[in-house]
């Protein structure tokens, strides 16, 4: 996957999380903390240069695991 495509995918995830955080008043404080933590990780990941596809997948996998742990 090219760098532009990676950035677009990460940007899409960030945008989705921001919409969820801003528009879901029924989320608990714990839910909001988890979503904000994931958002912060994605924003950091977006700004990192030189990451390989494997490294990016690992980082995104950690975020998905975070969601799975708390929202299942």
N, C-alpha and C positions, 0 to 999 in steps of 0.2 A: 504494500500500500504506500502510495506517495505521501510526502509531507503535507501537501495541500489537502488531500483526502483525509488524512489523520486529523488535521486541525479542524476540518469541517465536521467530522464525526464528534470530536470532543466538544466543539462549539454547540452542536445540536444537543448533546447530553447536558451541557451547562444550561442552555436555554430551557430545556424541559424541567430540570430541577428548579430553576428560578420560578417558573410558572407554578409549579406544585407548591413551593414554599410560600409564594405570594397569595395564592388563591384557595388554599385549603385550610379553612379556619378550624376544621375538626381534628387537625393533627395535634397530638400531645406534645408537650415540651420535649420529651425524649425523642419523638419522631423528628421534630424540627432540628434537634441537635445532630442527629444522624444525617439528615439531608444536608445540613450546612457543612458537616464534616466532609461528606462526599463532594459537595460543591467546591470546597476549598482544595481538596486533593485534585480534582479535575482542572481547576484554574492553575495550580502549580504545574501539573502535567502538561498543560497546553503551552506553557512558557518555556519548558525545557527543550533545549536543542540537542540534536544528535542522538535521540533515543531510537533504538532499533524497533522493528515491529514486535519482536519477542518481548522486549522490555515494556513497550506500551500495552501489549495484551496482559502482561503480568499486573501492571498497575490497574488496569480496568477490571481485571479479575478480582483484585482486592476490594474494589468498590462494590462489585456485584456481591461478593461474599459478605460485605458489611450489610448490604440490603437484605440478603437472605437470612442472616443471623437475627436481625431485629424485626423484620416484617413477615416472618413465616410463623 
